[in-house]
């Protein structure tokens, strides 16, 4: 059973129902990902980092953890570098 419905405007826009915005924590500027699988469309809140970005931060190009790398420390370091001002 559907949680809610939206209509598509002539410009191809839709409104996200309030219940869905609350459940997903969506606000102005939130990004949604659209995916199609077996004839169904899946809409989800986009993450800030892709799994490929996380993998690269932790493992580099080798596929193996960097020597002495702690997973949490690796993620923190990558985020700091990505958001460094300067």
N, C-alpha and C positions, 0 to 999 in steps of 0.2 A: 504494500500500500504506500502511496506517495505521501511524503511529509508535507509538501506544499507544492504550489504551482506558480509559474510565471508566464507572462505573455511576451512574445517577441514583438518589438515595435517595427515600424517600416524601415527604420535605420539599423535594424539588427541588434538592438539593445534589449537587455532584460533587467528587471529589478530582482535583487536577492531578497526573499522573504525574511522578515524580522526574526522568525524562529531559527532559520538557518544561520543568519548572521550571529545570533547569540550562541548557538551551538558550536560554531567554528571560530568564534572570536574575531569576526570580520569587522573592520572599520574602514573609514576613508583611506584609500591608498593600498588596501589589501590586494594581493594578487591571487587569482584563481587559476588552477591548471585544469585543462580539459583533455580528456583521453577517451578514445573509442576502443571498445573491446567487444567482439562478438555482437555487433549491432547495437550495443548500449553505450551511452555517453556517461562518463564518470567525471564529476566536477569535485575538486578538492582544493583546500587552501594550500598554496605553494609554500614550500619550505624556503628558508633563507639560503641554504647551501645544498647543492646536489650531492648525491652519494659519490659521484666521481670527484668532486672537489674535496670531500672529506678523505677519500681514499688517497688522493694525490698528496694531501697535507701529511698524512700518516706514513705512507709507504714510498713516496716519490715514484720513480718509474720502475722500481725493482720488483714490486709486488710483495716484498718482505719488509717487516718493520725496520725503520732506521735504527742503527745500533744505539742501545741505551734509551730508546724512545718509549716514554710512557704515553699511552693513548690520550689521556686527558690533557697532559702537558702539550702534546703535539697539536691538539685542537686549539687550545688557548693560544699557542704561539702563532698558528696560522691565522686565527681571527685577529690577533693584535697586528700582525704584518699587513693583513688585508685592509684594516681600518686605520692604519697609521697615517697621521697627518704630517705632511712635510714635503 
